[in-house]
Amino acid sequence: MIGAVLTLNAGSSSLKFALYDEDGDEPVADGAVDRIGANEASLSLKAADGTELPVVNIPLVDHAQSIKAVLESLRAAFPDKKLGAIGHRVVHGGTEFDRPTSIDDEVLEKLEALAPFAPLHQPHNLAGIRAAMQAFPGVPQIACFDTSFHRTHPWVNDTFALPREYYDRGVRRYGFHGISYDYITSELQRRAPLIAAGRVVVAHLGNGASMCAIQNGRSVASTMGFSALDGLPMGTRCGQVDPGVLLYLMDQEGMDADEISDMLYRRSGLLGLSGGLASDMRTLEASDAIEAKEAIAYFVFRIQRELGAMAAAMGGIDALVFCGGIGENSRLIRSRICERTEWMGIEIDHARNAGNAEIISSDMSRSKVMVIPTNEGLVIARAAREHLRHVA
């Protein structure tokens, strides 16, 4: 027996987790720690049937204490489960890590060196790893990288038109959300192998949003680049912006790097476009405010524009797949995105779309349009299981 697998996705103030048996695609339990370090910090744990499970009462002051609370709660709920491995989502794997990797001190040191490339994500991912290693020193820790899926980009989609030496020093288009794209690709291969072998654009739309052009199962282009700021507007992140704007903010507004970073990551996107109304699409859709309508219009327009770019990178499109919180649940956004894409052979069936069907394109549509819920935790669990089977 290889044992159960725990998956961890550590953010700046949150920790998502799931416990999987040594086989099977459904977790036996999952949950989250929210608002780590705040007075309102909370831990939730649910069994596979949705039943709320009791949790330990430990102050959730940091990631180490949060992981301790998760582990003790899981031990109490499932005393007979033996943990075989812990799988971690890591945002940045740089150019070296193009597949799931067993974590040791050398790997951890290399991942720490990548923190400047993802300063708002990587340190929290690594804090989760350190806390897990401390809690289970003998249990294998496996890292899965959001950047790995995009290491197949051709050079023209991997570089910027900067002096060549910066590319060699790591300033290049990495792409993100790769674990999600990995899952969608595997699901397409299972559900629709002919589509999976063709030209597919996947739209991962949520609080973080990006799109990926996938040809014959391989990423060839992504809307995200050097950082998780580029491309589509997101909940609070800006998406594509003219770098001249940043120079203006520094020279004329007197903003320093920290102030610009705070604005681009935390005060822009849907939140900024809506005049501070909301970063959540559900709130914006329910609002009659003109700012909410304009924020939605910009979000849709940028997706339509990038959809054309992704199709151009592949010389056409055979299918469009929606995933992520907005992509999976917002009938309005899916409908509006597809309104002006008939020239690409996309035509949706509004009844199917309203019913959240798996295939929402019409029978006359030349390109399939699908809705497939993503499952990053399962990708991480599978990678950890594969590692255990390899070393067994």
Protein Blocks (a to p, Z undefined) as FASTA:
>chain_A
ZZjaddddddfkbccdddddfedjbdfbdcddehehiakbccddddfkopacddddddff
bfklmmmmmmmmmmmmmmmbccfbdcdddfbgcjmlgcdcdddfklmmmmmmmmmmmmml
mmmmmmmmmmmmmmmmmbccddddfklmmmmpcfklmcccddfklmmnopacebgaklmm
mmmmmmmmmmmmmlmmmccddddddfbdcddddeehiafbdfbffbmkehjadfklgbja
dfklmmmmmmmnopafklmmmmmmmmgcjllmnnomamcfklmmmpcbfklmmmmmmmmm
mmmmmmmmmmmmnopafbdcdedjklmmmmmlmmmmmmmmmmnopacdfklmmnopablc
dfklmbdcddddddfklmmmmmmmmmmmmmZZ
